[in-house]
Amino acid sequence: MAIEKEERNFRIVGKTNVISESENGEWNLEANLVSWFNHPARLELRHWSPDHMKMDKGPRFTKEEAIRLRDTLVSMNIEEMDF
């Protein structure tokens, strides 16, 4: 079911994953498919309040960009990086 917030004119059309949660429980870093102003949905990485009433800015990716990002992360061998 899509979450609609008319005052911001967006719809979360696909909730994909909570990546992390803040210690105080006020914010979740999420990867979602979001449509703004009835445009095609894009993959977004944003901090959201648990009720999705507040959000922070974050990057947006088209499908092609998301695929390239995935491929880049896989090729970087992150498991062996020290950070």
Secondary structure, DSSP 8 states (H G I E B T S, - for coil): --EEETTTTEEEEEEEEEEEE-TTSS-EEEEEEEEETT---EEEEEEE-TTSS-B----EE-HHHHHHHHHHHHHTTGGG---
